[in-house]
Amino acid sequence: MTIQKRSIVMALIVLFFAMLYGIAKFNSPFLVEYVVEQTLIQKAPPGTDPVKIHERLQELLAQAPDRRSRIDLLFRISMHLEKVQSLSHQDLSDLLEVEEPGAFAM
């Protein structure tokens, strides 16, 4: 294999991994949101409607002014979920409490 063919193969490999990195970086907020939502549903008290959890989480995330605030909020919820085996109705309400419109502004 000549040096030109090796260079083309290496460039294609680098391009492939750069595309994978870009796709992963773009989709990571969606993955974090999905994992937090599914964990909330799993740890919710028995009889809690998963659709209501989804709606309340979306309302809460809609209040965040930017993508970084949404991620920070999801990580805050995630840290709380790591510490508990199951959520009470009060814990779930506290985590998904819709706050004042300017609450995320710093």
C-alpha positions in Angstrom: 0.0 0.0 0.0 1.4 3.3 -1.0 1.8 6.3 1.3 -1.1 8.1 -0.6 -3.5 5.2 0.1 -2.5 5.0 3.7 -3.0 8.8 4.1 -6.5 8.5 2.6 -7.4 5.6 4.9 -6.1 7.5 7.9 -8.0 10.6 6.9 -11.2 8.6 6.5 -10.8 7.0 9.9 -10.2 10.4 11.5 -13.2 11.8 9.7 -15.4 8.9 10.9 -14.4 9.4 14.5 -14.9 13.1 14.3 -18.4 12.5 13.0 -19.1 10.1 15.8 -17.9 12.6 18.4 -20.0 15.4 16.9 -23.1 13.2 16.9 -22.5 12.1 20.5 -21.9 15.7 21.6 -25.1 16.9 19.9 -27.3 14.1 21.3 -25.9 14.0 24.8 -28.6 16.4 26.3 -31.3 14.2 24.8 -29.8 11.1 26.4 -29.4 12.8 29.8 -33.1 13.9 29.6 -34.2 10.4 28.6 -32.3 8.7 31.4 -33.5 11.1 34.1 -37.1 10.8 32.9 -36.9 7.0 32.9 -35.3 7.0 36.4 -38.0 9.3 37.7 -40.7 6.9 36.3 -39.0 3.8 37.8 -38.5 5.4 41.3 -41.9 7.1 41.4 -44.5 5.9 44.0 -46.8 3.1 42.8 -49.8 4.3 40.9 -48.1 7.4 39.5 -48.9 8.1 35.9 -45.7 8.2 33.7 -47.4 10.6 31.3 -47.8 13.1 34.2 -44.2 12.8 35.1 -43.2 13.4 31.5 -45.4 16.5 31.3 -44.2 18.0 34.5 -40.5 17.4 33.6 -41.1 19.0 30.2 -42.8 22.0 31.9 -39.8 22.3 34.3 -37.3 22.1 31.5 -39.2 24.6 29.3 -38.5 27.2 32.0 -34.7 26.9 31.6 -33.4 29.8 29.5 -30.7 27.8 27.6 -29.3 24.4 27.0 -26.7 24.6 29.8 -29.4 25.4 32.4 -31.4 22.4 31.3 -28.4 20.1 31.6 -27.6 21.6 35.1 -31.2 21.0 36.2 -31.2 17.4 34.9 -27.9 16.7 36.7 -29.4 18.2 39.9 -32.4 15.9 39.6 -30.1 13.0 38.8 -27.9 13.6 41.9 -31.0 13.4 44.1 -32.2 10.2 42.3 -28.8 8.5 42.9 -29.3 8.8 46.7 -32.8 7.2 47.0 -34.2 3.8 46.2 -37.8 5.1 45.7 -39.5 8.5 45.8 -42.4 9.5 48.0 -45.2 11.7 46.5 -43.6 14.7 48.3 -40.1 14.0 47.0 -41.5 13.7 43.4 -43.4 16.9 43.8 -40.4 18.7 45.2 -38.2 17.5 42.3 -40.7 18.4 39.6 -41.9 21.7 41.1 -42.4 24.3 38.5 -40.6 27.4 39.7 -40.8 31.1 39.1 -40.0 32.2 35.4 -36.8 33.9 36.4 -35.5 31.2 38.8 -32.8 29.9 36.4 -31.3 33.3 35.7 -28.0 33.9 37.3 
